[in-house]
Amino acid sequence: MEHLSPDEARKTAAEAWIWGYPLLENYRTLYPQAVDPDDPRSVGGFGRFRHYSQPFSPANTDIVTPNNDTPYSWGWLDLRAEPWVVSVPAVNRYYVLPFHDLDTSYVGYIGARTTGQEAGHHLVAGPGFEGEVPEGMAGVLRADSFLVGILGRTYLAGAEDVEELRAIQDRYQLRPLSEFLGEPAPPAPAEPVWPAWHEDALDSVEFFTLLDFLLGFFPVLDSERDLRERLAALGVDGRGEFEPSTLLPDVKAAVEQGISEGRATLEAAKRNAADSTGWFGTRAELGTDYLIRAIGADKGLYGLPAAEAWYAGWTQDDQGNRPPDASQRDYVLHFPAGRLPPSRFFWSATMYRLPERLLVDNPIDRYSIGDRTPGIVYDEDGGLTVHVRKDAPQDPKEAANWLPAPDGPFSIVIRVYGPDPAVLDHTWAMPQLTVHD
């Protein structure tokens, strides 16, 4: 610990706070879901899925900006003893099971876009695995950390589709490799003493206590060796024994200053982050831009990369009103013929009331509109005109294309699943939200 000067400790703490922020944000979710069985968010421990099948409604207030396109399947894997096998059925709809490392970098994806819609078995292996890959595996995902998370999504057509969705979700299987092969299980690793999550850990020296624990599940990568060696010089070496009280007073003060500098850097970067393009991806895609990864963890933890699902939104109208307000005016979204959102799978635009960012109660229980919405009416030339307002239009055609808004400020988020290259390179452009006279 005496090997770093206060100035070196400050610089290391600032850089490591940015680098380690996604690990702690990830642990904020991992702890209640996989470790604490008494938490209502528990999925039942490692190696189990917890599926959500019912559509969200305005009564659901525990998740902001919810969507009913793709209900979730949560799961966590502990790869210390052996790999796990993920088995999926033939799926006749869009789905994705993304696997992320402790630092939220994606290990890989099983799903309609990447591996197809056929049934198959996929091996998920931890660091250093050199065992034989069984025959019949459709693919192998190699993680860089021993703890891996899953936030799966499966397409839901509507409330009448819930039973079919459940039937698909129930056929997603997680099994240790030994169980899959019908062989004896290897010795179980020692159960860690999991530190409880505390909200104030992010902005105190306790940050590095939690980070030290998590690094025990995350072997050093060559690209991060220099930072990990400087962290080890501070006593953050992955043994889970870091004690802030053992730091010299001037070094501890320097670490605290570095934490503040790291936080300030992230806050400034968030203000300048225009959209989510590039925030999420595999380690190869993200590279060593740890600030981008931290922005993604802060603004949209477990968000999908743009190639999988592209997100954008309307936060102001064509007259510059920010946010738009349906208590004062009606709006129109007009997609010209040939300029509807181009996607391999589907697209939707979801309404949220502000500032809560929750779904909007309305008499037709319509919370989003898109290419799957029953009864929508296209323009004679093939375009689509969406009417955004708090009261139902009187004209039947306009009513068919009504996206109900709250009696107040709102935002609309568009999601394009399997976006066409024109979406990703901005050749396709979103229409403006236009004030309707």
Summary of the structure (lengths in Angstrom):
residues: 437
radius of gyration: 23.7
end to end distance: 67.9
largest distance: 75.7
contacts: 1355
relative contact order: 0.15
helix: 28%
strand: 24%
